[in-house]
């Protein structure tokens, strides 16, 4: 999934992203995602365009498992 980092909240283990539509899962929106591991938050900054991977069942059981700069 592609998105843009809007906030990094390491104390809450959350990254807030504005993301594109995820067909069959959720509409495009801005929301916070819990991180599968705290160190994930160290790889991004506010304003970064990113690609990310989610695991779980929306809306309440979704975690962000990987994130990297979009190319």
N, C-alpha and C positions, 0 to 999 in steps of 0.2 A: 504494500500500500504506500502511496506517496502522501506527504504532508509537509507542514511547516511547524517548527517548534515555537510555541507561544510562551511557555513557562517551564522551568525545571525546578521541581520542589523536592530536593533530596531528603529533607527531614520527613517528608510524607511518603517517600518512595513513589513519586508520581512525576510523569512528564505530560504536559498539556500540549496537544497537537490540534491543528486545523487539518483535517484530512479529506481526501476525495471520497466519493461514493465507494462502498465496498459491496458489490452486487450480492444480493441474497443475505447480507449480514446487517449492514446499517447504512443509512444515508450519510452524505457528506455533512460534516459538522465540526465544531471545536469541542473537545472534551479531554478530560484527564484520564490517563491510563496508568494503572498500577504496574510496577516493574517486576519482572521475574527475578531480577537480581539488582541490588543497589548500584553496582558499578556501571550499569547501562547509562545512568544519568550523567556520568562523567565524560561521555563521548560526544555530547551535543551541547549547543548553546542556543539561546533565544534567537530566532530569526533564521536558523539553519533550515534549508530545504532537505528533507530526509526521505528515505525509504524505510519502512518498518514492518515487523512481523508480529502478529498477534496469535494468542492461543486461548481457547476457551469458548464459552457460549455467552453472547451478548444478552442483555446489557450489563449484568452484574458479575459475570464470571469470566472476564476477559483480562489477560495480562499481556503486556508488551514484552516479547522475548528477545528481540534484536532490533537495532536501529543503526543506520549509517547515512552518511552524506549522499544525497541523490546525485546522479550523474546525468 
